[in-house]
Amino acid sequence: MSALILRNIPEVLRHRLKIEAENHHRSMNREVIAILEKELVKTRPVFFPTPVKGKKSVSPEWVVQTIRKARDTHK
């Protein structure tokens, strides 16, 4: 398992983390992991456009249009 060291944590934030950990009956380390897991689930997955089939050349304009279309579709 990997380790992560956090430095220069503001005292107020450390105190809030300690209280949250106590409220959830966790260590501060486990509370940080729970918070990260919860927050990272909120991020959107990356969707790639359907691959181009055949020997059609892909222009830079097509790439830009496809990226914009994918962004607009998955908002």
Secondary structure, DSSP 8 states (H G I E B T S, - for coil): -------S--HHHHHHHHHHHHHTT--HHHHHHHHHHHHHHTS----------SS----HHHHHHHHHHHHHHT-
